[in-house]
Amino acid sequence: MAQLIIFDLDGTLIDSALDLALSVNATRRHMGLPELDLGLISSYVGDGAPVLIRRVMGPDAPEETVQAALEFFLSFYRIHALEHTKLYPGVREALEELYRRGKTLSVLTNKPVRISADIMAALGLGDKLYKVYGGNSFELKKPDPIGVTTLMSETGIGPAETMFVGDSHVDMQTARNAGVAACGVTWGFQTERMLAEKPDVVIDDMRKLLDHV
């Protein structure tokens, strides 16, 4: 019975694909480059903004160019992050019920922490979360387990009562590295790579999580 449930953000709780892709293409235009296919951009999501921008700028882009693109992207995305982004079906109902049951809910994402917390607050679920940790909250990002182990230490809830819920192979590896249960969701960005990690539980609607905790 999980008492601490940690969620990934993009592709798990929120459908942010369009806002991310539009922000990436705005960055490409700003840097004098042509736009990329939206699906291709989505395949690059999951390892944090610096890695995303490095991928979309290309392996031969000079580091100073990548840094300039990253600064523009973060500034642009902060303004436009909620134009199309929404909760996936069933997420609100599931988190509200889990909160009602007394579960400790947190977000651990590779997205910068401030905008992650702002998005959850704007979508009306910020008050249900114990903590939001982002890619700049610790020295290392997922799949390093530091975010999960920190949350377990802070709450006093051990690995046997903790579950990590995410849509990517990175999330499943994070759960494994922390020694906690891994729940994969099938509506996100990287379903095939997530399934290849053989999660303990797979759900196709967040409300089905209620049957496993």
Residue pairs with C-beta under 8 A, 6 or more apart in sequence:
1 161
1 213
2 103
2 161
2 162
2 163
2 181
2 212
2 213
3 103
3 104
3 157
3 161
3 162
4 103
4 104
4 106
4 151
4 152
4 155
4 157
4 161
4 162
4 163
5 98
5 103
5 104
5 105
5 106
5 162
5 163
5 165
5 209
5 213
6 105
6 106
6 107
6 108
6 147
6 148
6 151
6 162
6 163
6 164
6 165
6 180
7 13
7 105
7 106
7 107
7 108
7 164
7 165
7 166
8 107
8 108
8 109
8 142
8 164
8 165
8 166
8 167
8 168
8 171
8 188
9 16
9 107
9 109
9 111
9 116
9 119
9 120
10 16
10 17
10 20
10 45
10 46
10 109
10 111
10 188
10 189
11 17
11 45
11 46
11 166
11 167
11 168
11 185
11 187
11 188
11 189
11 190
12 88
12 165
12 166
12 167
12 171
12 185
12 188
13 87
13 88
13 91
13 95
13 107
13 120
13 125
13 206
14 85
14 86
14 87
14 88
14 91
14 119
14 123
15 85
15 86
15 87
15 88
16 81
16 84
16 85
16 119
17 38
17 42
17 45
17 189
18 38
18 84
18 85
19 77
19 80
19 81
19 82
19 83
19 84
19 85
20 41
20 42
20 45
20 52
20 77
21 36
21 38
21 41
21 42
22 80
22 83
22 84
23 73
23 76
23 77
23 80
23 81
24 36
24 41
24 52
24 53
24 56
24 73
25 35
25 36
25 41
26 72
26 73
26 76
26 80
27 53
27 56
27 69
27 72
27 73
27 76
28 34
28 35
28 36
28 56
29 35
30 69
30 72
30 76
31 57
31 65
31 68
31 69
31 72
33 57
36 56
41 56
42 189
43 189
43 190
44 51
44 52
44 55
44 56
45 52
45 189
46 110
46 168
46 170
46 189
46 190
47 110
47 141
47 170
48 110
48 111
48 135
48 141
49 70
49 73
49 74
49 77
49 111
49 112
49 135
50 70
51 110
52 73
53 66
53 69
53 70
53 73
54 61
54 66
56 69
57 65
57 66
57 69
61 69
74 112
77 115
78 115
81 115
81 118
81 119
82 119
82 122
82 123
85 119
85 123
86 123
87 123
87 125
88 187
88 206
89 205
89 206
90 205
90 206
90 207
91 125
91 206
92 123
92 124
92 125
93 206
93 207
94 206
94 207
94 209
94 210
95 105
95 125
95 128
95 206
96 125
96 128
97 207
97 210
98 105
98 209
98 210
98 213
99 105
99 128
103 213
104 130
104 155
104 157
105 128
105 129
105 130
106 129
106 130
106 131
106 132
106 133
106 151
107 116
107 120
107 129
107 131
107 132
107 133
108 133
108 142
108 147
108 148
108 151
108 164
108 174
109 116
109 132
109 133
109 134
109 135
109 142
110 134
110 135
110 141
110 142
110 170
111 134
111 135
112 134
112 135
112 136
113 132
113 133
113 134
113 135
113 136
113 137
114 134
115 134
116 132
116 134
117 126
117 132
117 134
120 126
120 129
120 132
121 127
126 132
130 151
130 155
131 151
131 154
133 147
133 150
133 151
135 141
135 142
137 147
138 144
138 146
138 147
138 150
139 146
140 146
142 170
142 171
142 173
142 174
143 170
143 171
143 173
143 174
143 177
144 174
144 177
145 174
145 177
145 178
145 179
147 174
148 162
148 164
148 174
148 175
148 177
148 178
148 180
149 178
151 157
151 162
152 158
152 159
152 162
152 178
152 180
159 178
159 179
159 180
162 178
162 180
162 181
163 175
163 180
163 181
163 182
163 183
163 201
163 212
163 213
164 171
164 172
164 174
164 175
164 178
164 180
164 181
164 182
164 183
165 171
165 183
165 184
165 185
165 209
166 172
166 174
166 175
166 182
166 183
166 184
166 185
166 188
166 194
167 184
167 185
167 186
167 187
167 188
167 189
167 190
167 191
167 194
168 188
168 189
168 190
168 193
168 194
169 190
169 193
169 194
169 196
169 197
170 190
171 182
171 184
171 194
172 182
172 184
172 194
172 197
172 198
172 199
173 197
175 181
175 182
175 199
176 182
176 197
181 200
181 201
182 197
182 199
182 200
182 201
183 199
183 200
183 201
183 202
183 203
183 209
183 212
184 191
184 194
184 195
184 197
184 199
184 201
184 202
184 203
185 194
185 202
185 203
185 204
185 206
186 202
186 203
186 204
187 204
188 194
195 202
201 212
203 209
203 212
